[in-house]
Amino acid sequence: MVEVRVEVRPPWPFRLVLRDGLDGLARVRRGVLHRLLHHDTEPVLVRTAQLSGGNVVFGACAATRESARWGIARMRAALGIDHDLRPFHERFRSDPLIGASVRANPHLRPAGRPDPFEALAWAVCEQLIEFERAAAIQRRLVWRLGRRCPRSGLRDAPDAATVAAQAPALLASFDLTETRALALRRAALEVARGRVDLHDPDHERGWRRLAAIRGIGSWTVQKLALTGQGRLDQLPAGDLAFRKLVGRLRSGGDPRARASEEEVAELFAPYHPWAGLAGLHALHGGARDAHGAPRPIRFAAAGELAARRL
């Protein structure tokens, strides 16, 4: 085995989140994040730790130096460690909706996935259900179809070829609905056969092909883009959390109000090209009154203050 170590100085405040993954993939041991990946069929064990000064150390073990370096690159992308968020912070630190969170949480980033297919598959699992139930489905996928490293005991998510080879009935047995099981298998077929290249810089081409699959809508594609392809401009506007948030903002605080997907996208349009990151800040903090409820703001006011500076 070959080991490669890299120490990175993040260009912007960064905080390594140390917690075991509910899907059974990431493991934390003595302050170090462990994750098993696969470079084609070759296992790569990546360890990540943050030093007291803020630097982040990556260590990867694999059969070849190339695979070890690949594993480090994938984990760096998943963690968003190389994002320089200074332009976003300077533009929106005084924003009426997200400014408080931007100032208080400069390190905040979307929780990414090292493999875009993993992000796509997990997005299908999370459609229209609560997170805990989705995580249980993901654990079953990992346990039944995932790849295990006998040296570390860690598991990796199943690749597209493995998922594509399964009968829809087996996928449905993990608690996926029949429609979602079929959608997951068809998406895996598109990726496994090379008709969708999730690593192609022209992301939109793959998104259009995936969106043609029944059961793969805009929310799923946007989740793939945000968590698997590093596209901070993509906001899962159909997410219930955003629909509730924007509904309350538009209605003056009515907890029963729900905005449409189009209304959510319109509200966050001024945050381009960071709509996905802005949405995370809006859910994390945002403008709130003395009782902790979202403070009513004029629709589309978010981003106006910063936009006037352009």
C-alpha positions as CSV (number, residue, x, y, z in Angstrom):
1,M,0.0,0.0,0.0
2,V,1.1,3.6,-0.8
3,E,0.3,6.4,1.6
4,V,0.1,10.1,0.5
5,R,-0.3,13.0,2.9
6,V,-1.3,16.5,2.0
7,E,-1.7,19.5,4.3
8,V,-4.0,22.2,3.0
9,R,-4.4,25.8,4.1
10,P,-8.1,26.7,3.4
11,P,-8.5,30.1,1.6
12,W,-11.5,30.9,3.7
13,P,-12.6,29.9,7.3
14,F,-13.3,26.2,7.3
15,R,-14.5,23.8,10.1
16,L,-14.2,20.1,9.7
17,V,-17.4,18.5,10.8
18,L,-16.6,15.4,12.8
19,R,-19.6,13.0,13.1
20,D,-20.4,9.5,11.9
21,G,-22.5,9.4,8.8
22,L,-26.1,8.3,9.3
23,D,-25.8,6.4,6.0
24,G,-23.0,4.2,7.4
25,L,-20.2,5.6,5.3
26,A,-18.2,8.2,7.2
27,R,-16.6,7.2,10.5
28,V,-14.9,9.4,13.2
29,R,-12.1,7.9,15.2
30,R,-10.1,9.9,17.7
31,G,-10.9,13.2,16.0
32,V,-10.1,11.9,12.5
33,L,-12.7,11.5,9.7
34,H,-12.3,8.2,7.8
35,R,-13.9,7.5,4.5
36,L,-13.6,4.6,2.0
37,L,-13.7,5.4,-1.7
38,H,-13.0,3.5,-4.9
39,H,-10.9,4.6,-7.8
40,D,-12.5,2.4,-10.4
41,T,-12.3,-0.9,-8.5
42,E,-9.3,0.0,-6.3
43,P,-10.1,0.8,-2.7
44,V,-8.8,4.1,-1.3
45,L,-8.9,4.9,2.4
46,V,-8.9,8.6,3.1
47,R,-8.4,10.2,6.6
48,T,-9.0,13.8,7.3
49,A,-8.1,15.9,10.4
50,Q,-8.0,19.6,11.2
51,L,-5.0,21.1,13.0
52,S,-5.3,23.6,15.8
53,G,-4.1,26.4,13.5
54,G,-6.9,25.7,10.9
55,N,-4.9,23.7,8.4
56,V,-6.4,20.4,7.2
57,V,-4.4,17.3,6.8
58,F,-5.4,14.5,4.4
59,G,-3.9,11.1,4.3
60,A,-4.8,8.4,1.8
61,C,-3.8,4.8,1.5
62,A,-4.2,2.9,-1.8
63,A,-2.3,0.4,-4.1
64,T,-1.0,3.3,-6.2
65,R,0.0,6.9,-5.6
66,E,-2.3,8.0,-8.4
67,S,-5.3,6.5,-6.6
68,A,-4.3,7.9,-3.3
69,R,-4.0,11.4,-4.8
70,W,-7.4,10.9,-6.5
71,G,-9.0,10.0,-3.2
72,I,-7.6,13.2,-1.5
73,A,-8.9,15.3,-4.4
74,R,-12.4,13.8,-4.1
75,M,-12.5,14.4,-0.4
76,R,-11.3,18.0,-0.8
77,A,-14.1,18.5,-3.3
78,A,-16.7,17.0,-1.0
79,L,-15.7,19.1,1.9
80,G,-15.5,22.3,-0.1
81,I,-12.2,23.1,1.5
82,D,-10.9,25.0,-1.6
83,H,-13.9,27.3,-2.0
84,D,-12.8,30.9,-1.5
85,L,-16.1,32.4,-0.1
86,R,-14.8,35.9,0.4
87,P,-16.8,37.4,-2.5
88,F,-20.0,35.8,-1.2
89,H,-19.3,37.1,2.4
90,E,-18.5,40.6,1.2
91,R,-21.5,40.8,-1.0
92,F,-24.1,39.4,1.5
93,R,-22.8,40.1,5.0
94,S,-25.4,42.9,5.3
95,D,-28.2,41.1,3.5
96,P,-31.6,41.4,5.3
97,L,-32.3,37.7,5.1
98,I,-29.0,35.9,5.4
99,G,-26.6,38.5,6.6
100,A,-26.7,37.5,10.3
101,S,-25.8,33.9,9.4
102,V,-23.1,34.9,6.9
103,R,-21.4,37.0,9.6
104,A,-21.8,34.4,12.4
105,N,-21.0,31.3,10.3
106,P,-18.4,32.1,7.7
107,H,-17.4,28.4,7.6
108,L,-20.8,27.1,6.6
109,R,-20.8,25.0,3.4
110,P,-23.2,22.3,1.9
111,A,-22.4,18.8,3.0
112,G,-20.9,17.3,-0.1
113,R,-20.4,13.8,-1.4
114,P,-17.1,12.6,-2.9
115,D,-18.8,10.7,-5.7
116,P,-21.5,12.4,-7.8
117,F,-23.3,9.2,-8.4
118,E,-23.5,8.7,-4.6
119,A,-25.1,12.2,-4.4
120,L,-27.6,11.3,-7.1
121,A,-28.6,8.0,-5.6
122,W,-28.9,9.5,-2.1
123,A,-31.1,12.3,-3.6
124,V,-33.5,9.7,-5.0
125,C,-33.6,8.1,-1.6
126,E,-34.5,11.4,0.1
127,Q,-37.4,12.3,-2.2
128,L,-40.5,13.4,-0.3
129,I,-39.6,11.6,3.0
130,E,-38.1,12.5,6.3
131,F,-34.4,12.5,6.6
132,E,-34.2,9.6,9.2
133,R,-36.2,7.3,7.0
134,A,-34.0,8.2,3.9
135,A,-30.9,7.5,5.9
136,A,-32.2,4.1,6.8
137,I,-32.8,3.3,3.1
138,Q,-29.2,4.5,2.4
139,R,-27.8,2.2,5.1
140,R,-29.6,-0.8,3.6
141,L,-28.2,0.1,0.2
142,V,-24.7,0.3,1.6
143,W,-25.0,-2.9,3.6
144,R,-26.5,-5.0,0.8
145,L,-24.8,-3.5,-2.3
146,G,-21.9,-1.4,-1.0
147,R,-18.2,-2.3,-1.2
148,R,-16.4,-3.3,2.1
149,C,-12.7,-2.9,2.9
150,P,-11.6,-5.9,5.1
151,R,-8.6,-4.0,6.4
152,S,-10.5,-1.1,7.8
153,G,-14.0,-2.5,8.1
154,L,-15.4,0.6,6.3
155,R,-17.9,0.4,3.5
156,D,-18.4,2.5,0.3
157,A,-21.6,3.3,-1.5
158,P,-22.5,1.0,-4.4
159,D,-21.4,2.2,-7.8
160,A,-23.7,2.9,-10.7
161,A,-23.0,-0.5,-12.4
162,T,-23.9,-2.4,-9.3
163,V,-27.2,-0.5,-8.8
164,A,-28.0,-0.8,-12.5
165,A,-27.7,-4.6,-12.3
166,Q,-30.3,-5.0,-9.5
167,A,-33.9,-5.9,-10.0
168,P,-36.3,-3.0,-9.1
169,A,-38.0,-5.3,-6.6
170,L,-34.8,-5.6,-4.6
171,L,-34.3,-1.8,-4.5
172,A,-37.9,-1.5,-3.5
173,S,-37.3,-3.9,-0.6
174,F,-35.1,-1.3,1.0
175,D,-38.2,0.8,1.5
176,L,-38.1,2.7,-1.8
177,T,-41.4,3.2,-3.5
178,E,-41.7,1.4,-6.8
179,T,-41.4,4.6,-8.8
180,R,-38.2,5.6,-7.0
181,A,-36.7,2.2,-7.3
182,L,-37.3,2.3,-11.0
183,A,-35.9,5.9,-11.2
184,L,-32.8,4.9,-9.3
185,R,-32.1,1.9,-11.5
186,R,-32.7,3.9,-14.7
187,A,-30.4,6.7,-13.6
188,A,-27.8,4.2,-12.7
189,L,-28.1,2.6,-16.1
190,E,-27.6,6.0,-17.8
191,V,-24.4,6.6,-15.7
192,A,-23.1,3.0,-16.0
193,R,-23.4,2.9,-19.8
194,G,-21.7,6.3,-20.2
195,R,-24.8,8.2,-21.5
196,V,-24.5,10.5,-18.5
197,D,-21.0,11.6,-17.4
198,L,-21.4,13.1,-13.9
199,H,-17.8,14.3,-14.0
200,D,-18.2,16.1,-17.3
201,P,-17.7,19.9,-16.7
202,D,-20.8,20.4,-18.9
203,H,-23.1,19.5,-16.1
204,E,-26.2,20.7,-17.8
205,R,-26.0,18.1,-20.5
206,G,-26.2,15.3,-17.9
207,W,-28.9,17.1,-16.0
208,R,-31.2,17.2,-19.1
209,R,-30.8,13.5,-19.7
210,L,-31.5,12.6,-16.1
211,A,-34.5,14.9,-16.0
212,A,-36.0,12.9,-18.8
213,I,-36.3,9.9,-16.5
214,R,-39.7,9.5,-14.8
215,G,-39.2,10.1,-11.1
216,I,-36.1,12.4,-11.5
217,G,-37.3,16.0,-11.1
218,S,-35.6,19.3,-10.6
219,W,-35.1,18.8,-6.9
220,T,-33.2,15.6,-7.4
221,V,-31.0,17.2,-10.1
222,Q,-30.3,20.3,-8.0
223,K,-29.4,18.1,-5.0
224,L,-26.9,16.2,-7.2
225,A,-25.5,19.5,-8.5
226,L,-25.1,21.1,-5.0
227,T,-23.9,18.1,-3.1
228,G,-22.1,16.0,-5.7
229,Q,-20.8,18.5,-8.3
230,G,-19.9,21.5,-6.2
231,R,-22.4,23.8,-7.8
232,L,-23.1,26.4,-5.2
233,D,-25.4,28.2,-7.6
234,Q,-27.9,25.3,-7.5
235,L,-30.7,25.5,-5.0
236,P,-33.2,22.6,-4.4
237,A,-36.1,25.0,-4.6
238,G,-38.7,22.4,-4.3
239,D,-37.4,21.3,-0.9
240,L,-40.2,21.5,1.8
241,A,-37.9,23.4,4.2
242,F,-37.5,26.2,1.6
243,R,-41.2,26.2,0.7
244,K,-42.0,26.6,4.4
245,L,-39.4,29.3,4.9
246,V,-40.4,31.4,1.9
247,G,-44.1,30.8,2.7
248,R,-43.7,32.2,6.2
249,L,-41.7,35.2,4.8
250,R,-44.3,36.0,2.2
251,S,-47.3,35.6,4.6
252,G,-45.8,37.6,7.5
253,G,-45.2,34.6,9.7
254,D,-48.0,32.1,9.0
255,P,-46.5,28.7,9.9
256,R,-49.0,26.9,7.6
257,A,-48.0,28.9,4.5
258,R,-46.2,27.1,1.7
259,A,-44.5,28.8,-1.3
260,S,-44.3,27.3,-4.7
261,E,-41.0,26.1,-6.2
262,E,-41.0,29.0,-8.5
263,E,-41.5,31.5,-5.7
264,V,-38.5,30.0,-3.8
265,A,-36.4,30.2,-6.9
266,E,-37.4,33.8,-7.4
267,L,-36.6,34.8,-3.8
268,F,-33.1,33.4,-4.1
269,A,-32.4,34.5,-7.7
270,P,-30.5,37.7,-6.5
271,Y,-28.0,35.5,-4.8
272,H,-26.6,34.1,-8.1
273,P,-24.1,32.5,-8.4
274,W,-24.4,31.3,-4.7
275,A,-28.1,30.5,-4.4
276,G,-27.4,27.0,-2.9
277,L,-25.1,28.5,-0.3
278,A,-27.5,31.3,0.4
279,G,-30.3,28.8,0.9
280,L,-28.2,27.0,3.5
281,H,-27.6,30.2,5.4
282,A,-31.3,31.1,5.2
283,L,-32.2,27.8,6.8
284,H,-29.4,28.0,9.3
285,G,-30.1,31.5,10.6
286,G,-31.7,34.2,8.5
287,A,-33.7,37.2,9.7
288,R,-35.7,36.4,12.9
289,D,-37.7,38.4,15.3
290,A,-37.4,38.5,19.1
291,H,-39.4,35.3,19.4
292,G,-37.2,33.3,17.0
293,A,-39.7,33.3,14.1
294,P,-38.7,34.3,10.6
295,R,-39.0,38.1,10.3
296,P,-41.4,39.2,7.5
297,I,-39.6,40.8,4.6
298,R,-40.8,42.1,1.3
299,F,-40.8,39.3,-1.3
300,A,-37.6,39.4,-3.4
301,A,-36.0,41.8,-0.9
302,A,-33.3,39.3,-0.1
303,G,-30.1,40.2,-1.9
304,E,-31.3,43.7,-2.9
305,L,-29.0,45.5,-0.5
306,A,-26.0,43.6,-1.8
307,A,-27.1,43.9,-5.4
308,R,-27.1,47.6,-5.2
309,R,-23.4,47.5,-4.5
310,L,-22.6,45.8,-7.9
